[in-house]
């Protein structure tokens, strides 16, 4: 951008591939992927309720997946029944939530199995969920979504495609690095 030549530029969140625009400018890639394990799968009958407050009632037979992330993990209650996660490259609607788990509709992913990853932010198959998408649905900023991810969620760092270390932050204080060899 020659018209913007200055002696200092503050790129802020663009460093991480984040932007309030509908696209990520200048071909930047995000550096964040947030996944949660698929912990359990159940088939429930019509009328069965899901999540805190039994807010969602199945309209038909439904294949429900329980993933290991919830409102206590910066995955806001405002996302239930509105947001999706990616399982095996397909979008699965978030139906209900608890503090550390969420229930998703796996009906359109019959091959999904316990242990699969549910992508909350990032790419699976040809689809991509951006932090900005979650923020828009929740009525907040992507900064709030990202900055509130608690220390109990481990961070895995990669260098040139290889896992370089894991920050577990188990005690909630300073980062604890565990080198991966």
C-alpha positions in Angstrom: 0.0 0.0 0.0 2.3 2.8 -1.2 -0.2 5.5 -0.2 0.2 4.4 3.4 3.9 4.8 3.7 4.8 6.0 7.1 7.7 5.4 9.5 5.5 3.3 11.8 2.6 0.9 11.3 0.4 -0.7 14.0 -0.9 -3.9 12.5 -2.4 -5.2 15.8 -4.6 -8.3 15.2 -3.6 -8.5 11.5 -0.4 -10.1 12.8 -2.6 -13.1 13.7 -4.6 -13.0 10.5 -7.6 -11.3 12.2 -9.7 -8.6 10.7 -13.2 -7.2 11.1 -13.5 -7.3 7.3 -15.4 -10.1 5.6 -12.0 -11.5 4.4 -8.5 -11.6 5.7 -6.6 -8.9 3.9 -3.3 -9.3 2.0 -3.5 -13.1 2.0 -2.6 -13.4 5.7 -3.3 -16.7 7.4 -4.6 -17.0 11.0 -2.2 -18.6 13.4 -4.9 -20.0 15.7 -6.8 -23.3 15.6 -9.0 -24.2 18.6 -10.3 -27.7 18.8 -12.2 -29.7 21.4 -12.5 -33.5 21.6 -15.7 -35.3 20.8 -16.4 -37.0 24.2 -19.6 -38.9 23.7 -22.3 -39.6 21.1 -25.9 -40.4 21.8 -29.1 -40.7 19.8 -32.1 -39.0 21.4 -35.8 -39.2 20.5 -38.1 -36.4 19.6 -38.9 -34.2 22.6 -35.7 -34.9 24.4 -34.1 -31.8 25.9 -30.5 -30.8 25.7 -28.2 -28.4 27.7 -28.6 -26.2 30.8 -32.2 -25.2 31.3 -33.3 -27.9 28.9 -33.6 -25.1 26.3 -33.3 -27.2 23.2 -35.9 -29.9 22.5 -35.2 -32.4 19.6 -37.9 -32.2 16.9 -37.0 -35.6 15.5 -34.5 -38.4 16.3 -31.2 -36.6 16.7 -27.6 -37.8 16.9 -26.0 -35.6 19.6 -22.3 -35.2 20.2 -20.8 -33.9 23.5 -17.6 -31.8 23.0 -15.2 -30.8 25.7 -15.7 -27.0 25.6 -18.3 -24.8 27.1 -19.3 -21.4 28.4 -16.5 -21.6 31.1 -14.0 -21.8 28.2 -14.9 -18.5 26.5 -17.4 -20.3 24.3 -20.3 -17.9 25.2 -23.9 -19.1 26.0 -25.0 -16.7 23.2 -23.6 -19.2 20.7 -26.0 -22.0 21.6 -28.5 -22.8 18.8 -26.8 -20.2 16.6 -23.1 -21.2 16.1 -21.6 -24.2 14.5 -18.4 -26.2 14.9 -16.7 -28.3 12.3 -16.5 -32.1 12.6 -14.9 -34.0 9.7 -15.2 -30.9 7.5 -19.0 -30.4 8.1 -20.8 -27.8 10.1 -22.6 -29.1 13.2 -25.0 -26.8 15.0 -24.4 -26.1 18.7 -27.6 -27.1 20.5 -26.9 -26.8 24.2 -24.1 -25.8 26.6 -22.8 -26.3 30.1 -19.8 -24.8 31.7 -17.3 -27.2 30.3 -19.2 -29.1 27.6 -21.4 -28.4 24.6 -23.9 -30.5 22.7 -23.8 -30.5 18.9 -26.0 -32.0 16.2 -24.1 -34.8 14.5 -27.0 -36.0 12.4 -25.2 -34.9 9.1 -21.9 -36.6 10.1 -22.9 -40.2 10.6 -19.2 -41.4 10.6 -18.2 -39.1 13.5 -16.7 -41.0 16.4 -15.7 -40.4 19.9 -12.2 -38.9 19.9 -12.8 -36.9 16.7 -11.9 -33.2 16.9 -14.6 -30.5 16.8 -13.0 -27.4 15.3 -14.3 -24.3 17.1 -12.0 -21.8 15.3 -10.0 -22.9 12.3 -10.2 -25.1 9.2 -11.6 -28.6 8.7 -12.0 -29.9 5.2 -12.8 -27.0 2.9 -14.6 -24.9 5.6 -13.2 -22.4 8.0 -14.7 -20.8 11.2 -13.1 -17.4 12.0 -13.0 -15.9 15.5 -14.9 -12.9 13.9 -17.8 -15.2 13.0 -18.2 -16.4 16.6 -17.9 -12.8 17.9 -20.6 -11.6 15.4 -23.0 -14.3 16.5 -22.3 -13.7 20.2 -22.6 -9.9 19.9 -19.0 -9.2 21.1 -15.5 -8.7 19.6 -13.2 -11.4 18.5 -10.7 -9.9 21.0 -13.0 -10.8 23.8 -13.5 -14.4 22.5 -9.8 -15.0 22.2 -8.6 -13.2 25.3 -11.0 -15.0 27.6 -9.9 -18.5 26.7 -8.9 -19.8 30.1 -5.5 -21.2 31.2 -7.0 -24.7 31.5 -7.1 -24.9 27.7 -3.6 -26.1 26.7 -1.7 -24.2 24.0 0.2 -26.2 21.4 2.8 -24.3 19.4 4.1 -25.3 16.1 7.2 -24.2 14.2 7.5 -25.0 10.5 4.6 -27.5 10.8 6.2 -29.4 13.7 5.0 -29.3 17.3 7.7 -27.3 19.2 6.2 -27.1 22.7 3.0 -27.2 24.8 2.0 -24.7 27.5 -0.3 -26.4 29.9 -0.6 -23.5 32.4 -2.0 -26.1 34.8 -1.6 -24.0 38.0 -3.1 -20.8 36.3 0.0 -18.8 37.0 3.0 -18.4 34.7 3.5 -20.3 31.5 5.1 -23.6 31.9 6.8 -24.8 28.8 7.3 -28.5 28.0 9.7 -28.9 25.2 8.6 -31.6 22.7 11.4 -33.6 21.2 
